[in-house]
Amino acid sequence: MTEAKRAPLPHDFHPAVPSFTVTSPDVEPGAFLKDAQVYSGGNTSPALRWEGFPAETKSFAVTCFDPDAPTGSGFWHWVLFDIPSSVTGLPEGAGSGDFDGLPAGAVHVRNDYGSKDFGGAAPPPGDGPHRYVFTVYAVDQEKLGPGDDASPAVVGFNLRFHTLGRAQLIGEYEAKGE
């Protein structure tokens, strides 16, 4: 996939908000994802740590989105919200497997695989590199509003109106053609 054909990022249509920092030992900006974050590999959510968010933050949301998926609407790999404001990171695997390290009260909604967890990278073979946009949102309320039966679009709608700040980390992955 050439740079000219790349789709917009998920926040390109949202109001501008202050940025803060998110880092991960598992996702390096612009680098290919590790096997652990690939669907056919470990299918494990990455460790994330964030700082510098607005002081009035009442909760956080975390998403992973592939804007380059050949669907016309991208592909949601992870949608998690209602993370308490006292939590400033997630350990590897908090969004997958037995959810070890997932904060109490955090809510997963179905990703585009149809499961309520992190689903790893799985672009079609030969489709070129895809971007995986990990975003942490600082939210202005303790509970975002939707329940765990909401779609990623409904969560995104709520985040559009309740985001105080946003941090993102973009990794890539490509499945070679056969």
C-alpha positions as CSV (number, residue, x, y, z in Angstrom):
1,M,0.0,0.0,0.0
2,T,1.6,3.3,-1.0
3,E,1.6,6.3,1.2
4,A,-0.7,8.2,-1.2
5,K,-3.4,5.5,-0.8
6,R,-3.3,5.4,2.9
7,A,-6.6,6.1,4.7
8,P,-7.0,8.9,7.2
9,L,-6.4,8.2,10.9
10,P,-9.5,7.6,13.1
11,H,-9.1,11.1,14.8
12,D,-8.7,13.1,11.7
13,F,-12.4,13.9,11.8
14,H,-12.6,14.7,15.5
15,P,-12.0,18.1,17.1
16,A,-8.4,18.9,18.0
17,V,-7.5,18.2,21.6
18,P,-4.3,18.4,23.6
19,S,-1.9,15.5,23.1
20,F,-0.1,13.5,25.8
21,T,2.4,10.6,25.7
22,V,1.8,6.9,25.3
23,T,4.7,4.4,25.2
24,S,5.1,0.7,24.9
25,P,7.9,-1.8,25.1
26,D,5.9,-3.9,22.6
27,V,5.1,-1.3,19.9
28,E,7.7,1.0,18.5
29,P,6.5,4.0,16.4
30,G,6.6,3.1,12.7
31,A,8.2,-0.3,13.3
32,F,6.6,-3.6,12.6
33,L,4.6,-5.2,15.4
34,K,6.1,-8.1,17.3
35,D,4.7,-11.6,16.8
36,A,2.9,-11.3,20.1
37,Q,0.6,-8.6,18.7
38,V,-0.2,-10.5,15.5
39,Y,-3.4,-12.6,15.3
40,S,-1.6,-15.7,14.1
41,G,1.2,-15.2,16.7
42,G,0.5,-14.5,20.3
43,N,-2.6,-12.4,19.7
44,T,-1.7,-10.5,22.9
45,S,-2.5,-6.9,23.7
46,P,0.6,-4.8,24.1
47,A,1.8,-3.2,27.4
48,L,1.0,0.6,27.3
49,R,2.0,3.4,29.6
50,W,0.7,7.0,29.4
51,E,1.6,10.3,31.0
52,G,1.0,14.0,30.6
53,F,-2.8,13.8,30.3
54,P,-5.1,16.7,31.4
55,A,-5.4,17.0,35.2
56,E,-9.2,16.9,34.9
57,T,-9.2,13.4,33.4
58,K,-11.9,11.2,35.0
59,S,-11.2,8.0,33.0
60,F,-9.4,6.6,30.0
61,A,-10.3,4.6,26.8
62,V,-7.9,2.6,24.7
63,T,-8.4,1.6,21.1
64,C,-6.5,-0.1,18.3
65,F,-7.6,0.6,14.7
66,D,-6.3,-0.4,11.3
67,P,-7.3,2.4,8.9
68,D,-5.7,0.5,6.0
69,A,-7.9,-2.6,6.1
70,P,-9.6,-3.2,2.8
71,T,-13.1,-2.8,4.1
72,G,-14.0,0.8,3.3
73,S,-14.4,1.5,7.0
74,G,-11.1,0.3,8.6
75,F,-10.9,-2.5,11.2
76,W,-11.3,-2.1,15.0
77,H,-8.9,-4.5,16.8
78,W,-9.5,-3.2,20.3
79,V,-12.0,-1.0,22.1
80,L,-11.7,-0.6,25.8
81,F,-13.1,2.2,28.0
82,D,-14.1,3.2,31.6
83,I,-10.5,2.7,32.7
84,P,-10.2,4.5,36.1
85,S,-8.2,7.8,36.0
86,S,-5.8,6.4,38.6
87,V,-4.6,3.8,36.1
88,T,-1.7,5.0,33.9
89,G,-0.9,1.9,32.0
90,L,-1.9,-1.6,31.1
91,P,0.4,-4.7,31.2
92,E,0.9,-6.9,28.2
93,G,-2.1,-9.2,27.9
94,A,-4.5,-7.0,29.9
95,G,-6.8,-6.9,26.9
96,S,-6.5,-10.6,25.9
97,G,-6.4,-14.1,27.3
98,D,-7.5,-14.1,30.9
99,F,-7.3,-10.3,31.1
100,D,-4.7,-10.4,33.8
101,G,-4.0,-6.7,34.7
102,L,-7.3,-5.3,33.3
103,P,-8.6,-2.7,35.8
104,A,-11.9,-3.4,37.5
105,G,-14.7,-1.6,35.8
106,A,-13.1,-1.4,32.4
107,V,-15.4,-2.3,29.6
108,H,-14.6,-4.1,26.3
109,V,-16.9,-3.9,23.3
110,R,-16.8,-6.2,20.3
111,N,-13.9,-5.7,18.0
112,D,-14.3,-6.4,14.3
113,Y,-13.4,-10.0,14.8
114,G,-16.6,-10.2,16.9
115,S,-14.9,-10.7,20.3
116,K,-14.7,-8.5,23.4
117,D,-10.9,-8.3,23.6
118,F,-7.8,-7.4,21.7
119,G,-7.5,-9.0,18.3
120,G,-4.0,-8.9,16.7
121,A,-2.9,-7.7,13.3
122,A,-4.0,-9.9,10.4
123,P,-3.8,-7.9,7.1
124,P,-4.5,-9.9,3.9
125,P,-1.3,-11.4,2.5
126,G,0.1,-9.2,-0.2
127,D,-1.9,-6.1,0.8
128,G,1.2,-4.2,1.9
129,P,1.9,-2.8,5.3
130,H,-1.0,-1.7,7.5
131,R,-0.9,0.8,10.3
132,Y,-2.1,-0.2,13.8
133,V,-3.1,3.0,15.6
134,F,-3.1,2.5,19.4
135,T,-4.9,5.5,21.0
136,V,-5.3,6.4,24.6
137,Y,-8.1,8.9,25.3
138,A,-8.4,11.1,28.4
139,V,-12.1,11.2,29.1
140,D,-14.1,13.9,31.0
141,Q,-16.3,11.5,32.8
142,E,-15.9,8.3,34.9
143,K,-18.3,6.3,32.8
144,L,-18.3,7.0,29.0
145,G,-21.9,5.9,28.7
146,P,-22.3,3.0,26.4
147,G,-22.5,-0.6,27.6
148,D,-20.5,-3.6,26.5
149,D,-23.1,-4.3,23.7
150,A,-22.2,-1.0,21.9
151,S,-20.4,-1.0,18.6
152,P,-17.0,0.6,18.1
153,A,-18.8,3.4,16.2
154,V,-21.0,4.2,19.2
155,V,-18.0,4.3,21.5
156,G,-16.2,6.6,19.0
157,F,-19.2,8.9,18.9
158,N,-19.1,9.2,22.6
159,L,-15.4,9.7,22.6
160,R,-15.8,12.6,20.1
161,F,-17.7,14.6,22.7
162,H,-15.9,13.5,25.9
163,T,-12.2,13.5,25.0
164,L,-10.0,15.9,26.9
165,G,-6.7,14.7,25.3
166,R,-5.4,12.0,23.1
167,A,-2.2,10.0,22.7
168,Q,-1.3,7.7,19.9
169,L,1.3,5.1,19.0
170,I,1.4,3.7,15.5
171,G,3.0,0.4,14.6
172,E,2.8,-1.5,11.3
173,Y,2.5,-5.0,10.1
174,E,2.5,-6.7,6.7
175,A,1.6,-10.3,5.7
176,K,3.7,-11.2,2.8
177,G,2.0,-12.6,-0.4
178,E,2.0,-16.3,-1.0
